[in-house]
């Protein structure tokens, strides 16, 4: 348990939270069956573990699963207009 100020002032804590966040997403990818989509393409974009993690970071785990399971038809975007497919493309390597 930590405060927002503790988080802001502690780069090591930020790294620990980020590592937990990525691991939590990775486990969700494996457990949900979305892992089986790695190596395929959606909207012409290669599906990779890094790409899936980025999509989940943008749209949440359920949003990532909806995006993948809809073959990219449910392509939500953040408040800046960045779509999940953009994150998949950007982080697919």
PyMOL commands that set and color helices and strands:
alter all, ss='L'
color gray80, all
select helices_A, chain A and resi 4-8+11-32+34-37+49-69+84-90
alter helices_A, ss='H'
color red, helices_A
select strands_A, chain A and resi 41-42+45-46
alter strands_A, ss='S'
color yellow, strands_A
deselect
rebuild
show_as cartoon
